Structure formats: C-alpha cells, structure tokens
Amino acid sequence: QVQVVESGGGSVQSGGSLRLSCAASGYRGSSYCMGWFRQAPGKEREGVASIDSNGSTTYADSVKGRFTISQDNAKNIVYLQMNSLKPEDTAMYYCAAITRNLASWARLRPGFFDYWGQGTQVTVSS
C-alpha cells in the first residue's frame, strides 16, 4: 500500500515563499507519477505540478515561473517550492501518487491519481 504524507504548509504574506514536502512509502517499482494538487473552499481540486520517474515535470499555467517541483529519489520525497505567493494560492494542498507514468495531458488531473495524503494548509495574506 502506497502512502504519502505532506508537510510544510503554513501562513505567509503575499510575495513570500514556502516549501512543501511529500514523503512517499510502500512502493518499490520504477514507474510513478507524483503530483501536487490544491483545493480552495468552494472550488474544485486542481492540479498544480507533477513529476514522474523520468523527471518530467508539468505545471499549471497559474504557477509557472513561481513554483518548482523536484524530487529526492534517495529519500523518496517530492518537494514543491512556492515563491512569489499570492492570496489566490491559498488552499489545502494535497500530494498524490500513481504507480505508473501518465501521458502529459493527464498529469494534473486528480482522477488519475490513486493515493492521496491528508493535505497541508497554505494561507497567503495580502
């Protein structure tokens, strides 16, 4: 059973930075895709960024140039570095995983991911 656990959320002012971490365990295969998603109150869950076992990354247009996803394969941790944060980035952030690679068009779609963390709150004040 794959498990993912997020950490690193918090409250920052507009323009600030946060780094989220996602620790994955329970999977020893070579193919996977890990994604970060977010959900604000009253809104649908949306994809933010993803990275796969080939190192391919995908970003939502709203975060390109501000967020960076990376992974530490030795530690099985995926990071989301968030810079130049805006109030509209305020949401619960979730890490998710699937034990195979995804086509590029699917990498930010929540329905394709099987394993989810509990989420970590990010609040950006103006």
Residue, then its C-alpha position, 0 to 999 in steps of 0.5 A: q500500500v502506497q502512502v504519502v504524507e505532506s508537510g510544510g504548509g503554513s501562513v505567509q504574506s503575499g510575495g513570500s515563499l514556502r516549501l512543501s514536502c511529500a514523503a512517499s512509502g510502500y512502493r518499490g517499482s520504477s514507474y510513478c507519477m507524483g503530483w501536487f494538487r490544491q483545493a480552495p473552499g468552494k472550488e474544485r481540486e486542481g492540479v498544480a505540478s507533477i513529476d514522474s520517474n523520468g523527471s518530467t515535470t508539468y505545471a499549471d499555467s497559474v504557477k509557472g515561473r513561481f513554483t518548482i517541483s523536484q524530487d529526492n529519489a534517495k529519500n523518496i520525497v517530492y518537494l514543491q517550492m512556492n515563491s512569489l505567493k499570492p492570496e489566490d494560492t491559498a488552499m489545502y494542498y494535497c500530494a498524490a501518487i500513481t504507480r505508473n507514468l501518465a501521458s502529459w495531458a493527464r498529469l494534473r488531473p486528480g482522477f488519475f491519481d490513486y493515493w492521496g495524503q491528508g493535505t497541508q494548509v497554505t494561507v497567503s495574506s495580502 
